[in-house]
Amino acid sequence: MNYYSSPNFNFSKRRFEHPNGENNNRKFLQITKVASEYFCRDYDEREYKGFPTINSSKAELAHFSENVMWVGHSTVMINHKGITVLTDPHFTGRAGPFGFMGPKRITSPPFLIEDLPKIDIILISHNHYDHLDKQTIIHLTKLQPEIKFFVPLGLSDILKSLGVKDIVELDWWQSFEYKNIFIHATRVQHWSRRSFFDRNKTLWSGWMITWDNFSFYFAGDSGYSNDFVKTAKLCGSPTLAAIPIGAYEPREFMKAAHMNPEEAVKAFQDLNTKYAFGIHWGTFKLTLELMDEPPIRLRECLSDAGVPQRKFKCLVHGEQWGDPFGTCN
């Protein structure tokens, strides 16, 4: 399928492109330099011991309602008004094309895939292996074949190859109504790639879901840009937002793709969200900052910005947070 009609597809380059250009297009020498730094990185205690996890049983998850849980990395489970949504589901031991390649999972999931309650919607932000995990999708699809997947343009083919039947592809700023809620694909500054030959051949996105009295924004994976201001303008300010806070060093190399805690606070303010929590940290060792640095630095940034800590939290893996749902009663 071609996407030449998309305003976000650069016809001359035959790839999708953010209005800020291809800031994430790295030269070979830049990549090898950072790779060398990564493999010679300083000792990080958390890389070996992981982080505390709040485990949940199948029986407990069967009653998951009016709540949000940070499962780990960019996997979030949220339920409101009987609709359960799962974002970028990842439950396997590595983030790579094969089981023996890619960054190793440091902090285990708080439950098994088999223990998940009925999932209505899965949102996929883009095709990177730490966000679109082949084995997780295959397993989930076998267990719950009726799940409806929402993905950015170009991801249908890979999902169909994994057994997914019900897929909606959306371009930036397109919306879809489903079960009395609206799902909006939002623009974020990132990139896509799953092999050596498909850079930016598929789109990437954030997601806003709006109920009649509540909204949830999932930023997916993003560098800081004015997209968060535009998201609030076009989709409204969310009640609750999941904002990435990790995988940001070395800064010059990662800035266009991943926010640091200071920028995450700016995104929080741009969105004018009531509540937020940090994602994309503490699960995989992806970059050079210490694994426990993002939440520590976030708390400092919130204090400097005058934002109450209770408004933008760092949840423990597997922790549930029902407080934001009290705002819609």
C-alpha positions in Angstrom: 0.0 0.0 0.0 1.3 3.5 -0.8 0.8 6.6 1.4 1.8 9.2 -1.1 -1.4 11.1 -0.4 -0.4 11.6 3.2 0.7 15.2 3.9 3.4 13.7 6.1 4.9 11.5 3.4 7.9 13.1 1.6 7.4 11.9 -2.0 11.0 12.7 -3.1 12.5 10.7 -0.3 9.8 8.0 -0.3 9.5 8.2 3.5 7.5 9.9 6.3 8.9 13.0 7.7 8.2 15.3 10.7 7.9 19.1 9.9 11.2 19.6 11.8 12.9 17.4 9.2 15.0 14.3 9.6 16.7 15.2 12.9 17.0 11.6 13.7 18.9 10.6 10.6 22.3 9.7 12.0 25.6 9.2 10.1 27.4 5.9 10.5 30.3 7.4 12.4 27.9 9.0 14.9 26.2 5.6 15.5 29.4 3.7 15.9 30.7 6.3 18.4 27.6 6.1 20.6 27.5 2.3 20.3 31.1 2.2 21.5 30.2 4.4 24.4 27.3 2.2 25.2 29.3 -1.1 25.3 32.0 0.6 27.4 29.5 2.3 29.7 30.0 2.8 33.4 28.7 0.3 36.0 25.0 0.8 36.7 23.8 -1.2 39.8 20.2 -1.1 38.6 21.1 -2.7 35.3 21.8 -5.9 37.3 19.3 -5.7 40.1 16.3 -4.1 38.4 13.6 -2.1 40.1 10.9 -3.1 42.6 7.7 -4.5 41.1 4.1 -4.6 42.4 2.8 -8.0 41.1 -0.8 -8.6 40.3 -2.7 -11.9 40.1 -5.1 -12.9 37.5 -7.9 -12.7 40.0 -6.9 -9.2 41.0 -6.7 -8.1 37.3 -10.1 -9.4 36.6 -11.4 -6.5 38.7 -9.2 -3.8 37.0 -11.6 -0.9 36.6 -11.4 2.9 36.7 -7.7 2.7 37.0 -4.4 3.0 35.2 -1.3 0.8 35.6 2.2 1.3 34.4 3.2 -2.2 33.4 6.7 -1.2 32.4 8.6 0.7 29.7 5.8 2.1 27.4 3.2 -0.5 28.3 0.3 1.1 30.1 -3.1 -0.5 30.9 -6.0 1.9 31.5 -9.7 1.2 32.1 -12.5 3.8 32.0 -16.3 3.2 31.6 -15.8 -0.5 30.8 -13.2 0.0 28.1 -9.7 -1.4 28.7 -6.8 -0.1 26.7 -3.2 -1.4 26.4 -0.4 0.6 24.9 2.8 -0.7 23.2 2.5 -4.2 24.9 5.9 -5.7 25.7 6.2 -8.8 27.9 9.3 -10.6 26.6 12.9 -10.7 27.8 14.6 -8.7 25.1 13.7 -5.7 22.8 15.1 -7.0 19.5 14.4 -8.9 16.3 15.3 -12.3 17.9 15.1 -13.7 21.4 18.9 -13.6 21.8 19.4 -10.0 20.4 18.6 -6.5 21.6 18.6 -4.9 25.0 17.8 -7.3 27.8 14.8 -6.7 30.0 16.0 -5.5 33.4 12.7 -5.3 35.4 10.2 -8.2 34.9 6.6 -7.6 34.0 4.2 -7.5 37.0 2.1 -10.3 35.6 1.9 -12.8 32.8 0.2 -12.1 29.4 -2.3 -14.9 30.3 -3.4 -12.9 33.4 -4.5 -9.9 31.4 -8.2 -9.0 31.7 -10.2 -8.6 28.5 -8.5 -5.9 26.3 -10.7 -3.9 24.0 -8.1 -1.6 22.4 -4.3 -1.8 21.8 -2.4 1.4 20.7 0.9 1.0 18.9 3.1 4.1 18.7 5.7 2.9 16.2 7.6 -0.1 15.0 10.8 0.0 17.1 11.4 -3.3 18.9 10.9 -2.0 22.4 7.4 -0.8 21.4 6.2 -3.3 18.8 7.2 -6.7 20.2 6.5 -9.6 17.8 6.2 -12.4 20.4 3.9 -10.4 22.7 1.6 -9.6 19.8 1.4 -13.2 18.6 0.7 -14.4 22.1 -1.9 -11.8 22.8 -3.7 -12.3 19.5 -4.0 -16.0 20.1 -5.4 -15.4 23.6 -7.7 -12.5 22.7 -8.3 -12.4 18.9 -11.1 -9.8 19.1 -8.8 -6.9 20.2 -8.9 -3.8 18.0 -5.5 -2.4 17.1 -4.9 1.3 16.3 -1.6 1.9 14.6 0.1 4.7 12.6 0.1 4.5 8.8 2.0 1.5 7.3 1.9 -0.9 10.2 -1.0 -3.1 9.1 1.2 -5.5 7.1 3.4 -6.5 9.9 0.5 -6.8 12.4 -1.4 -9.0 9.9 1.7 -11.2 9.6 1.5 -11.7 13.4 -2.1 -12.8 13.3 -3.9 -9.5 14.1 -7.3 -9.3 12.4 -8.9 -6.0 13.4 -6.6 -3.0 12.6 -7.3 0.7 12.1 -4.5 2.8 10.5 -4.5 6.5 11.1 -2.4 9.5 9.9 -1.5 12.3 12.2 -4.6 14.2 13.4 -7.0 11.7 12.0 -9.6 10.3 14.4 -11.8 7.2 14.7 -14.9 6.6 16.8 -15.2 3.3 18.6 -17.5 2.2 21.4 -18.6 5.8 22.1 -15.0 7.0 22.5 -12.7 8.9 20.0 -9.2 7.8 19.2 -6.9 10.5 17.8 -3.5 9.9 16.3 -1.3 12.8 17.2 2.0 14.1 15.8 5.2 13.5 17.7 8.9 14.0 16.8 10.4 10.6 16.4 11.2 8.0 13.6 10.7 4.4 12.6 12.8 1.5 11.6 12.7 -2.2 11.9 15.4 -3.3 9.5 18.3 -1.8 7.5 16.1 -0.9 4.6 12.9 0.6 6.0 13.8 3.8 7.8 10.7 6.0 8.1 8.7 3.8 5.7 6.0 3.7 8.3 4.6 6.5 10.5 5.0 7.0 14.3 2.5 8.7 16.5 1.1 9.6 20.0 -2.5 8.8 20.9 -5.3 10.7 22.6 -8.4 8.8 23.7 -11.4 10.9 24.7 -14.4 9.7 26.6 -17.3 12.1 27.4 -15.8 13.0 30.8 -12.2 11.9 30.7 -9.2 11.8 28.3 -5.9 9.9 28.2 -2.8 10.9 26.2 -0.1 8.4 25.4 3.0 10.2 24.0 4.6 7.0 22.8 8.2 7.9 22.0 9.1 11.5 21.3 11.6 14.2 21.4 10.5 17.6 22.6 8.7 19.8 20.0 5.7 22.1 19.7 3.5 19.1 18.9 2.3 18.9 22.5 0.9 22.5 22.2 -0.8 21.5 19.0 -2.2 18.3 20.5 -3.9 20.2 23.3 -5.2 22.8 20.7 -6.6 20.2 18.4 -7.6 17.4 20.8 -8.1 19.2 24.0 -6.0 19.0 27.2 -6.0 15.4 28.6 -7.1 14.4 32.1 -4.1 12.0 32.3 -1.0 11.7 30.2 1.8 9.1 30.0 5.0 11.0 29.1 8.4 9.4 28.4 11.2 10.6 30.7 14.1 8.2 30.0 16.7 7.1 27.4 18.1 10.5 26.7 21.9 10.3 26.9 24.2 11.2 25.2 22.1 14.3 24.8 23.3 15.6 21.4 22.6 12.2 19.9 19.2 11.4 21.6 17.7 14.9 21.8 15.6 14.7 18.6 14.2 11.3 19.6 13.8 11.2 23.4 12.9 13.8 26.0 14.9 14.3 29.2 13.0 15.0 32.4 13.2 18.8 31.9 11.6 18.5 28.5 9.0 16.1 29.9 7.9 18.8 32.4 7.6 21.2 29.5 5.5 18.7 27.6 3.3 18.4 30.7 2.8 22.1 30.8 2.3 22.3 27.0 -0.5 19.7 27.2 -2.0 21.4 30.2 -2.8 18.0 31.5 -4.3 17.6 35.0 -2.1 14.5 35.8 0.8 12.6 34.3 3.1 9.8 35.0 6.5 8.9 33.6 7.1 6.0 31.2 10.0 4.8 29.1 12.5 4.3 31.9 13.7 1.5 34.3 12.8 -1.5 32.1 15.5 -1.7 29.5 19.0 -0.3 29.5 18.9 1.6 26.3 21.2 4.6 26.8 24.0 6.0 28.9 22.3 7.7 31.9 22.0 5.7 35.1 18.7 3.8 35.1 17.5 5.4 38.3 18.3 8.9 37.2 15.1 9.8 35.3 12.7 9.7 38.3 15.2 11.5 40.5 15.8 14.2 38.0 12.1 14.5 37.2 11.3 15.3 40.9 13.9 18.0 40.8 12.5 19.5 37.6 9.0 19.5 39.0 10.2 21.3 42.0 12.0 23.9 39.9 8.9 24.4 37.7 6.6 24.7 40.7 4.6 21.6 39.7 3.2 19.5 42.6 4.8 16.0 42.7 1.3 14.5 43.0 0.4 15.9 39.6 3.3 14.2 37.7 4.2 10.9 39.3 6.8 8.1 38.8 5.0 4.9 39.4 6.6 1.6 40.5 6.4 -1.1 37.8 3.0 -2.6 38.2 1.6 0.2 40.3 -2.0 1.3 39.9 -3.1 5.0 40.2 -6.8 5.6 40.4 -6.7 9.2 41.7 -7.1 10.9 38.3 -10.4 9.1 37.7 -11.9 10.9 40.7 -11.9 14.0 38.5 -14.6 12.6 36.3 -17.1 11.7 39.0 
